[in-house]
Amino acid sequence: MSLSQERDVSFKFQLSDWTLFQTSIRLQPCSIGLAEAGNPAAIAIPGEDQLAPGSQGFALRRLPVDETLPRLARSGPFLRYVPLHYQHCYIDLNTSFEDYQKKFSSKTRSTINRKIRKFTEHCGGTLKWHSYRKPDEVPAFFQLARAVSKLTYQEKLLDAGLPDTPEFMERARALAASGHLRAYVLFDGDKPVSYLYCPVQDGVAIYSYLGYDPAYMHLSVGTVLQWLALEEMFNEGGLRYFDFTEGQSDHKRLFATHQRQCANVFLVRPTLRNAAILRGHAMMDRFSVWTGQLLDRYGVKAKVRRLIRRHG
């Protein structure tokens, strides 16, 4: 397990999808990949002697765990904060697309095919989409994908849309030049309606950014593009896994072939400032969950969430 250079890691204080404010702690991030997860000996929890100058600790993402860990506890010289447990979803690409489809029930396959037919009919009978893998295709992808990303609630509320900085685009060019980029756009005529951006590392396509025009939600364009992209990945060969990264959703569970229990774990020096941030973040998260449960009890949670996303 290799640690990245220390940087400011943000802690967002959110009420549902609404970010009230955020602050940061300077940490050394590390994401555990699928290859490492299959080799427990490769995962060694870092210690105080590995702290870089100015670092307050470590941010370990996608750490495989055997049990649910306490939200906040002492762990040696650190405060250990575990804000998220989840089933890490991924797809084994070491088979054929035909065999992959057998994991779905006949009803689910029929539903996916019906969504594809419905969108194709909406587009006048022609399903138009394109993959972008070469360096000279990167600018076109970003122009089209950014047109979609700026419409999404992820960008409006969570600041999690597809980045549009020159540095990010240059990294995408470098990935494409080395054959390590898979990017896709789905169209309605000439209008982009959904995009998927996946860097490739050690044969693993990483689900980094997916977005769709909310006006096309009823046509399930995100699902349509995911299916088309996966078919191409299976058929091209050479890729080992499709990694849905952290977090859970119906979309990830639907397409995944495997799941493993993981957690995001922060090991942080127990200073007054750090302790206040972690405890405050934990309290805000509990309040957000309680609020969501209260709204759900009265049957208005989905309506409030849609309102926040629409006007955020």
Backbone hydrogen bonds, N-H to C=O, Kabsch-Sander energy under -0.5 kcal/mol:
donor,donor_aa,acceptor,acceptor_aa,energy
4,S,29,P,-2.9
7,R,27,L,-2.7
9,V,7,R,-0.6
9,V,25,I,-2.9
10,S,8,D,-0.5
11,F,23,T,-3.5
12,K,10,S,-0.5
13,F,21,F,-3.0
14,Q,12,K,-0.9
15,L,18,W,-2.9
16,S,14,Q,-0.6
18,W,15,L,-2.0
19,T,17,D,-0.7
19,T,157,L,-0.5
20,L,13,F,-2.7
20,L,18,W,-0.7
21,F,13,F,-1.1
23,T,11,F,-1.8
25,I,9,V,-1.9
27,L,7,R,-2.7
27,L,25,I,-0.7
28,Q,57,G,-2.1
30,C,59,A,-2.4
32,I,61,R,-2.5
33,G,31,S,-0.6
37,A,33,G,-2.1
38,G,34,L,-1.2
39,N,36,E,-2.0
42,A,39,N,-2.6
43,I,40,P,-1.6
44,A,42,A,-0.8
45,I,43,I,-0.5
50,Q,47,G,-2.0
51,L,48,E,-1.5
55,S,52,A,-2.3
56,Q,26,R,-3.3
58,F,267,L,-2.8
59,A,28,Q,-2.0
60,L,58,F,-0.6
60,L,265,V,-3.3
61,R,30,C,-2.9
61,R,59,A,-0.7
63,L,263,A,-2.3
65,V,261,Q,-1.8
73,A,80,R,-2.0
75,S,78,F,-2.9
78,F,75,S,-1.9
79,L,268,V,-3.4
80,R,73,A,-3.7
80,R,78,F,-0.5
81,Y,79,L,-0.6
81,Y,266,F,-2.8
82,V,71,R,-2.8
84,L,264,N,-0.7
86,Y,262,C,-2.3
88,H,86,Y,-0.7
88,H,260,R,-3.7
89,C,87,Q,-0.6
89,C,245,T,-0.6
90,Y,258,H,-2.1
91,I,242,F,-2.4
93,L,91,I,-0.7
93,L,240,R,-2.4
94,N,240,R,-0.5
95,T,93,L,-1.3
100,Y,96,S,-2.4
101,Q,97,F,-2.0
102,K,98,E,-0.6
102,K,99,D,-0.9
103,K,100,Y,-1.8
104,F,101,Q,-1.3
109,R,105,S,-2.6
110,S,106,S,-2.1
111,T,107,K,-2.1
112,I,108,T,-2.6
113,N,109,R,-2.5
114,R,110,S,-2.1
115,K,111,T,-2.0
116,I,112,I,-2.1
117,R,113,N,-2.4
118,K,114,R,-2.6
119,F,115,K,-2.3
120,T,116,I,-2.4
121,E,117,R,-2.7
122,H,118,K,-2.1
123,C,119,F,-1.7
124,G,121,E,-1.7
125,G,120,T,-2.9
126,T,120,T,-0.5
128,K,126,T,-0.7
128,K,187,F,-0.6
129,W,127,L,-0.5
130,H,185,V,-2.2
132,Y,183,A,-3.4
137,E,134,K,-1.7
138,V,134,K,-0.7
138,V,135,P,-1.0
141,F,137,E,-2.1
142,F,138,V,-2.5
143,Q,139,P,-2.2
144,L,140,A,-2.1
145,A,141,F,-3.4
146,R,142,F,-2.5
147,A,143,Q,-1.0
148,V,144,L,-0.9
148,V,145,A,-0.5
149,S,145,A,-3.0
150,K,146,R,-2.1
151,L,148,V,-1.9
152,T,148,V,-0.5
152,T,149,S,-1.5
156,K,152,T,-2.0
157,L,153,Y,-3.1
158,L,153,Y,-1.0
158,L,154,Q,-0.7
159,D,155,E,-0.6
160,A,154,Q,-2.5
169,M,165,T,-2.0
170,E,166,P,-2.2
171,R,167,E,-1.9
172,A,168,F,-2.0
173,R,169,M,-2.2
174,A,170,E,-2.3
175,L,171,R,-2.4
176,A,172,A,-2.5
177,A,173,R,-2.5
178,S,174,A,-1.3
179,G,176,A,-1.5
180,H,175,L,-3.5
182,R,198,C,-2.4
183,A,132,Y,-1.1
184,Y,196,L,-2.6
185,V,130,H,-2.1
186,L,194,S,-2.6
187,F,128,K,-2.6
188,D,191,K,-2.9
189,G,187,F,-0.5
190,D,188,D,-0.6
191,K,188,D,-1.8
193,V,186,L,-3.0
194,S,186,L,-1.2
195,Y,211,G,-2.5
196,L,184,Y,-2.1
197,Y,209,Y,-2.8
198,C,182,R,-2.6
200,V,180,H,-2.4
201,Q,204,V,-2.4
204,V,201,Q,-1.6
205,A,203,G,-0.6
205,A,241,Y,-2.6
206,I,199,P,-3.0
206,I,204,V,-0.6
207,Y,205,A,-0.5
207,Y,243,D,-3.0
208,S,197,Y,-1.5
208,S,206,I,-1.4
209,Y,197,Y,-1.7
211,G,195,Y,-1.9
213,D,193,V,-2.7
216,Y,213,D,-2.6
217,M,214,P,-1.4
219,L,216,Y,-1.6
220,S,217,M,-2.0
221,V,216,Y,-0.9
224,V,220,S,-2.2
225,L,221,V,-2.4
226,Q,222,G,-2.2
227,W,223,T,-2.2
228,L,224,V,-2.1
229,A,225,L,-2.7
230,L,226,Q,-2.4
231,E,227,W,-2.1
232,E,228,L,-1.8
233,M,229,A,-2.4
234,F,230,L,-2.8
235,N,231,E,-2.1
236,E,232,E,-2.1
237,G,233,M,-1.1
240,R,203,G,-3.5
241,Y,203,G,-1.3
242,F,91,I,-2.1
243,D,205,A,-2.9
243,D,241,Y,-0.5
244,F,89,C,-1.8
244,F,242,F,-0.6
253,R,249,S,-2.4
254,L,250,D,-2.3
255,F,251,H,-1.7
256,A,252,K,-2.1
257,T,90,Y,-2.0
258,H,90,Y,-2.3
260,R,88,H,-1.2
262,C,86,Y,-3.1
263,A,63,L,-1.4
264,N,84,L,-2.2
265,V,60,L,-3.1
265,V,263,A,-0.6
266,F,81,Y,-2.9
267,L,58,F,-2.4
268,V,79,L,-2.7
268,V,266,F,-0.6
269,R,56,Q,-3.1
271,T,269,R,-1.8
275,A,271,T,-2.7
276,A,272,L,-2.3
277,I,273,R,-2.3
278,L,274,N,-2.5
279,R,275,A,-2.7
280,G,276,A,-2.4
281,H,277,I,-2.6
282,A,278,L,-2.3
283,M,279,R,-2.3
284,M,280,G,-2.5
285,D,281,H,-2.2
286,R,282,A,-2.2
287,F,283,M,-2.3
288,S,284,M,-2.4
289,V,285,D,-2.3
290,W,286,R,-2.6
291,T,287,F,-2.7
292,G,288,S,-2.4
293,Q,289,V,-2.4
294,L,290,W,-2.2
295,L,291,T,-2.6
296,D,292,G,-2.3
297,R,293,Q,-2.0
298,Y,294,L,-1.3
299,G,296,D,-1.3
300,V,295,L,-2.5
301,K,295,L,-0.7
304,V,300,V,-2.5
305,R,301,K,-2.5
306,R,302,A,-2.3
307,L,303,K,-2.1
308,I,304,V,-2.5
309,R,305,R,-2.5
310,R,306,R,-2.2
311,H,307,L,-2.1
312,G,308,I,-1.1
